[in-house]
Structure formats: C-alpha cells, structure tokens
Amino acid sequence: MFKDSNAFGSYSVDDIPAAREFYENVLGLEVTEHSGNLTLHFAGGSRVLIYPKGAAHRPANFTVLMLPVDDIDASVAALKAKGVTFNQYDNEFVKTDADGIDRGDLSNAWFNDPAGNTIAVMSGWM
C-alpha cells in the first residue's frame, strides 16, 4: 500500500529560528521553511520535517537523525571546529572514546541539536 509513497520522518523543536541556524550553518544542510515548519533536504530526495512545539517540546530520548559519512574522524573534527559537543557514553551498549566516537563495524558519534534532540554521524553503513 505505501511502498511507492514518498514517506518522510519528523520531530519537534522548541525554537524554529535556532533550529534553522543550526541545520543550515552548522550542519550545512539545505533547509526550506513553509507554514512555520522546516524541511531538511538530503541526497536522493529524502526529507525530514521539523515542526515547532514551543514550550511543550521535549527532546526525544532516542536518536532522531542518522547522518552517514565516509570518514567519521574528519566529520567529528569538522563539527567540533563549529562548536558541536559530542555526547559521551559508557554503558553495556555504547562506549565512546575521547572524541565521542563509539568504534566498531558501525562507528557512531552523537550530539544534540539546539532543542536537545540527538543526532548521530555514522560510518560503515552500506
């Protein structure tokens, strides 16, 4: 029924202007705005909708966006140079190194957008 649908994901933020600044200028994504919502545009036509929730916003307690990269070390270094702080984890599922990278077949590094939503850069995917 939906296999030919142009589906997309979405999540909320508390401040649309701050989100637009972050996604455009820190992450370097193409961002458009329509009716108070943001759309993030990715290769191949993929999109993510970001909608305002104001004071009712609560950051998701999971990763809302995965950004595949070829070189996780270079990507983490570039984001750190733009002021991004990477989350540190040390639990039974995830153990990050000093750079905030969980290394393995799939290497991941997590950070938060201005609304507190968790985003990851990852390498080794596909």
PyRosetta script that sets phi, psi and omega in degrees:
from pyrosetta import init, pose_from_sequence

init()
pose = pose_from_sequence("MFKDSNAFGSYSVDDIPAAREFYENVLGLEVTEHSGNLTLHFAGGSRVLIYPKGAAHRPANFTVLMLPVDDIDASVAALKAKGVTFNQYDNEFVKTDADGIDRGDLSNAWFNDPAGNTIAVMSGWM")
pose.set_psi(1, -41.3)
pose.set_omega(1, -175.5)
pose.set_phi(2, -111.1)
pose.set_psi(2, 4.6)
pose.set_omega(2, -173.6)
pose.set_phi(3, -60.9)
pose.set_psi(3, -23.8)
pose.set_omega(3, 178.9)
pose.set_phi(4, -101.1)
pose.set_psi(4, 6.2)
pose.set_omega(4, 179.6)
pose.set_phi(5, -72.1)
pose.set_psi(5, 146.0)
pose.set_omega(5, 175.1)
pose.set_phi(6, -90.4)
pose.set_psi(6, 65.3)
pose.set_omega(6, -174.5)
pose.set_phi(7, -67.7)
pose.set_psi(7, 159.6)
pose.set_omega(7, 177.8)
pose.set_phi(8, -154.2)
pose.set_psi(8, 158.9)
pose.set_omega(8, 176.4)
pose.set_phi(9, -98.1)
pose.set_psi(9, 169.5)
pose.set_omega(9, 178.8)
pose.set_phi(10, -152.3)
pose.set_psi(10, 159.1)
pose.set_omega(10, 172.0)
pose.set_phi(11, -159.0)
pose.set_psi(11, 165.3)
pose.set_omega(11, -173.7)
pose.set_phi(12, -100.4)
pose.set_psi(12, 161.7)
pose.set_omega(12, 171.9)
pose.set_phi(13, -137.6)
pose.set_psi(13, 166.6)
pose.set_omega(13, 178.5)
pose.set_phi(14, -97.0)
pose.set_psi(14, -12.4)
pose.set_omega(14, -174.3)
pose.set_phi(15, -147.8)
pose.set_psi(15, 102.0)
pose.set_omega(15, -177.7)
pose.set_phi(16, -62.4)
pose.set_psi(16, -45.9)
pose.set_omega(16, 178.9)
pose.set_phi(17, -60.4)
pose.set_psi(17, -40.6)
pose.set_omega(17, 177.7)
pose.set_phi(18, -65.4)
pose.set_psi(18, -39.5)
pose.set_omega(18, 177.9)
pose.set_phi(19, -64.2)
pose.set_psi(19, -44.0)
pose.set_omega(19, -179.6)
pose.set_phi(20, -62.3)
pose.set_psi(20, -45.2)
pose.set_omega(20, 177.9)
pose.set_phi(21, -56.2)
pose.set_psi(21, -47.0)
pose.set_omega(21, -178.0)
pose.set_phi(22, -65.3)
pose.set_psi(22, -51.4)
pose.set_omega(22, -175.3)
pose.set_phi(23, -68.8)
pose.set_psi(23, -35.0)
pose.set_omega(23, 178.2)
pose.set_phi(24, -78.6)
pose.set_psi(24, -52.3)
pose.set_omega(24, -168.4)
pose.set_phi(25, -92.4)
pose.set_psi(25, -26.7)
pose.set_omega(25, 177.3)
pose.set_phi(26, -92.1)
pose.set_psi(26, -50.0)
pose.set_omega(26, -178.9)
pose.set_phi(27, -86.5)
pose.set_psi(27, -16.2)
pose.set_omega(27, 176.4)
pose.set_phi(28, 73.5)
pose.set_psi(28, 27.0)
pose.set_omega(28, -178.9)
pose.set_phi(29, -88.5)
pose.set_psi(29, 156.7)
pose.set_omega(29, 170.2)
pose.set_phi(30, -78.5)
pose.set_psi(30, 125.8)
pose.set_omega(30, -177.8)
pose.set_phi(31, -128.7)
pose.set_psi(31, 131.6)
pose.set_omega(31, 172.6)
pose.set_phi(32, -120.6)
pose.set_psi(32, 158.0)
pose.set_omega(32, -179.0)
pose.set_phi(33, -125.9)
pose.set_psi(33, 135.6)
pose.set_omega(33, 178.7)
pose.set_phi(34, -149.2)
pose.set_psi(34, 125.5)
pose.set_omega(34, 177.5)
pose.set_phi(35, 54.9)
pose.set_psi(35, 36.6)
pose.set_omega(35, 177.2)
pose.set_phi(36, 82.6)
pose.set_psi(36, 1.1)
pose.set_omega(36, 177.8)
pose.set_phi(37, -107.9)
pose.set_psi(37, 154.1)
pose.set_omega(37, 174.7)
pose.set_phi(38, -105.9)
pose.set_psi(38, 146.1)
pose.set_omega(38, 170.4)
pose.set_phi(39, -121.1)
pose.set_psi(39, 126.3)
pose.set_omega(39, 173.5)
pose.set_phi(40, -92.0)
pose.set_psi(40, 131.7)
pose.set_omega(40, -177.7)
pose.set_phi(41, -110.4)
pose.set_psi(41, 132.5)
pose.set_omega(41, -177.1)
pose.set_phi(42, -124.4)
pose.set_psi(42, 169.3)
pose.set_omega(42, 178.2)
pose.set_phi(43, -55.2)
pose.set_psi(43, 147.7)
pose.set_omega(43, 177.1)
pose.set_phi(44, 75.1)
pose.set_psi(44, 6.0)
pose.set_omega(44, 178.0)
pose.set_phi(45, 90.3)
pose.set_psi(45, 2.8)
pose.set_omega(45, 177.5)
pose.set_phi(46, -64.9)
pose.set_psi(46, 147.1)
pose.set_omega(46, -180.0)
pose.set_phi(47, -140.3)
pose.set_psi(47, 155.2)
pose.set_omega(47, 172.3)
pose.set_phi(48, -133.2)
pose.set_psi(48, 132.6)
pose.set_omega(48, 177.9)
pose.set_phi(49, -95.3)
pose.set_psi(49, 131.0)
pose.set_omega(49, 174.1)
pose.set_phi(50, -116.1)
pose.set_psi(50, 125.6)
pose.set_omega(50, -175.8)
pose.set_phi(51, -121.8)
pose.set_psi(51, 150.7)
pose.set_omega(51, -178.5)
pose.set_phi(52, -80.1)
pose.set_psi(52, 141.3)
pose.set_omega(52, 174.6)
pose.set_phi(53, -130.4)
pose.set_psi(53, -1.6)
pose.set_omega(53, 177.3)
pose.set_phi(54, 56.2)
pose.set_psi(54, -139.9)
pose.set_omega(54, -177.1)
pose.set_phi(55, -65.8)
pose.set_psi(55, -18.3)
pose.set_omega(55, 179.0)
pose.set_phi(56, -79.4)
pose.set_psi(56, -9.8)
pose.set_omega(56, -179.3)
pose.set_phi(57, -63.9)
pose.set_psi(57, 136.9)
pose.set_omega(57, 170.8)
pose.set_phi(58, -129.4)
pose.set_psi(58, 127.3)
pose.set_omega(58, -179.9)
pose.set_phi(59, -58.6)
pose.set_psi(59, 143.4)
pose.set_omega(59, 176.8)
pose.set_phi(60, -63.6)
pose.set_psi(60, 146.6)
pose.set_omega(60, 179.0)
pose.set_phi(61, -97.4)
pose.set_psi(61, 31.7)
pose.set_omega(61, 177.6)
pose.set_phi(62, -150.9)
pose.set_psi(62, 171.2)
pose.set_omega(62, 178.9)
pose.set_phi(63, -74.9)
pose.set_psi(63, 122.8)
pose.set_omega(63, -177.2)
pose.set_phi(64, -92.9)
pose.set_psi(64, -20.3)
pose.set_omega(64, -174.9)
pose.set_phi(65, -147.7)
pose.set_psi(65, 128.5)
pose.set_omega(65, 176.9)
pose.set_phi(66, -109.9)
pose.set_psi(66, 128.1)
pose.set_omega(66, -179.6)
pose.set_phi(67, -115.3)
pose.set_psi(67, 99.1)
pose.set_omega(67, 179.2)
pose.set_phi(68, -67.1)
pose.set_psi(68, 137.9)
pose.set_omega(68, 179.0)
pose.set_phi(69, -135.7)
pose.set_psi(69, 157.3)
pose.set_omega(69, 176.9)
pose.set_phi(70, -79.8)
pose.set_psi(70, -37.5)
pose.set_omega(70, -175.3)
pose.set_phi(71, -127.7)
pose.set_psi(71, 99.1)
pose.set_omega(71, -175.4)
pose.set_phi(72, -66.4)
pose.set_psi(72, -36.6)
pose.set_omega(72, -180.0)
pose.set_phi(73, -62.7)
pose.set_psi(73, -44.8)
pose.set_omega(73, 179.4)
pose.set_phi(74, -66.6)
pose.set_psi(74, -38.9)
pose.set_omega(74, -179.6)
pose.set_phi(75, -66.7)
pose.set_psi(75, -43.3)
pose.set_omega(75, 178.2)
pose.set_phi(76, -63.1)
pose.set_psi(76, -44.5)
pose.set_omega(76, 179.6)
pose.set_phi(77, -61.4)
pose.set_psi(77, -42.6)
pose.set_omega(77, 179.7)
pose.set_phi(78, -64.4)
pose.set_psi(78, -41.0)
pose.set_omega(78, 178.7)
pose.set_phi(79, -69.3)
pose.set_psi(79, -39.2)
pose.set_omega(79, 176.5)
pose.set_phi(80, -60.9)
pose.set_psi(80, -38.1)
pose.set_omega(80, 178.6)
pose.set_phi(81, -63.9)
pose.set_psi(81, -22.9)
pose.set_omega(81, 177.6)
pose.set_phi(82, -94.0)
pose.set_psi(82, 7.0)
pose.set_omega(82, 175.7)
pose.set_phi(83, 95.4)
pose.set_psi(83, 5.3)
pose.set_omega(83, 179.8)
pose.set_phi(84, -75.3)
pose.set_psi(84, 133.7)
pose.set_omega(84, 175.6)
pose.set_phi(85, -103.6)
pose.set_psi(85, 130.9)
pose.set_omega(85, -178.9)
pose.set_phi(86, -92.9)
pose.set_psi(86, 142.5)
pose.set_omega(86, -179.9)
pose.set_phi(87, -72.9)
pose.set_psi(87, 145.7)
pose.set_omega(87, 176.4)
pose.set_phi(88, -108.6)
pose.set_psi(88, 134.9)
pose.set_omega(88, 179.2)
pose.set_phi(89, -131.7)
pose.set_psi(89, 143.2)
pose.set_omega(89, 174.2)
pose.set_phi(90, -149.3)
pose.set_psi(90, 84.7)
pose.set_omega(90, 179.1)
pose.set_phi(91, -142.0)
pose.set_psi(91, -173.7)
pose.set_omega(91, -175.5)
pose.set_phi(92, -66.4)
pose.set_psi(92, -18.3)
pose.set_omega(92, -177.7)
pose.set_phi(93, -103.3)
pose.set_psi(93, -34.0)
pose.set_omega(93, -173.1)
pose.set_phi(94, -138.1)
pose.set_psi(94, 131.5)
pose.set_omega(94, 173.8)
pose.set_phi(95, -133.7)
pose.set_psi(95, 112.0)
pose.set_omega(95, -179.4)
pose.set_phi(96, -93.2)
pose.set_psi(96, 152.9)
pose.set_omega(96, 177.0)
pose.set_phi(97, -89.0)
pose.set_psi(97, -171.7)
pose.set_omega(97, -177.0)
pose.set_phi(98, -60.7)
pose.set_psi(98, -25.0)
pose.set_omega(98, 178.3)
pose.set_phi(99, -87.4)
pose.set_psi(99, -1.9)
pose.set_omega(99, -179.0)
pose.set_phi(100, 86.2)
pose.set_psi(100, 17.0)
pose.set_omega(100, -176.6)
pose.set_phi(101, -105.4)
pose.set_psi(101, 130.0)
pose.set_omega(101, 171.2)
pose.set_phi(102, -93.1)
pose.set_psi(102, 110.9)
pose.set_omega(102, -172.9)
pose.set_phi(103, -96.2)
pose.set_psi(103, 138.6)
pose.set_omega(103, 179.0)
pose.set_phi(104, 179.1)
pose.set_psi(104, -161.5)
pose.set_omega(104, 175.8)
pose.set_phi(105, -56.3)
pose.set_psi(105, -41.8)
pose.set_omega(105, 170.2)
pose.set_phi(106, -109.5)
pose.set_psi(106, 117.0)
pose.set_omega(106, 177.2)
pose.set_phi(107, -99.7)
pose.set_psi(107, 135.9)
pose.set_omega(107, -176.9)
pose.set_phi(108, -133.1)
pose.set_psi(108, 149.5)
pose.set_omega(108, 171.5)
pose.set_phi(109, -140.6)
pose.set_psi(109, 130.9)
pose.set_omega(109, -172.8)
pose.set_phi(110, -111.7)
pose.set_psi(110, 145.4)
pose.set_omega(110, 175.4)
pose.set_phi(111, -147.5)
pose.set_psi(111, 172.4)
pose.set_omega(111, -177.3)
pose.set_phi(112, -115.7)
pose.set_psi(112, 145.6)
pose.set_omega(112, 171.9)
pose.set_phi(113, -78.6)
pose.set_psi(113, 174.8)
pose.set_omega(113, -177.8)
pose.set_phi(114, -59.2)
pose.set_psi(114, -21.8)
pose.set_omega(114, 179.4)
pose.set_phi(115, -89.8)
pose.set_psi(115, 0.1)
pose.set_omega(115, 178.7)
pose.set_phi(116, 90.2)
pose.set_psi(116, 2.2)
pose.set_omega(116, 176.8)
pose.set_phi(117, -71.9)
pose.set_psi(117, 141.7)
pose.set_omega(117, -177.8)
pose.set_phi(118, -88.8)
pose.set_psi(118, 131.2)
pose.set_omega(118, 178.7)
pose.set_phi(119, -123.8)
pose.set_psi(119, 148.3)
pose.set_omega(119, 178.2)
pose.set_phi(120, -129.0)
pose.set_psi(120, 142.6)
pose.set_omega(120, 162.5)
pose.set_phi(121, -98.8)
pose.set_psi(121, 142.3)
pose.set_omega(121, -177.5)
pose.set_phi(122, -143.6)
pose.set_psi(122, 146.9)
pose.set_omega(122, 174.4)
pose.set_phi(123, -126.1)
pose.set_psi(123, 159.7)
pose.set_omega(123, -179.1)
pose.set_phi(124, 92.3)
pose.set_psi(124, 4.1)
pose.set_omega(124, -179.5)
pose.set_phi(125, -94.4)
pose.set_psi(125, 122.0)
pose.set_omega(125, 179.2)
pose.set_phi(126, 56.4)
pose.dump_pdb("model.pdb")
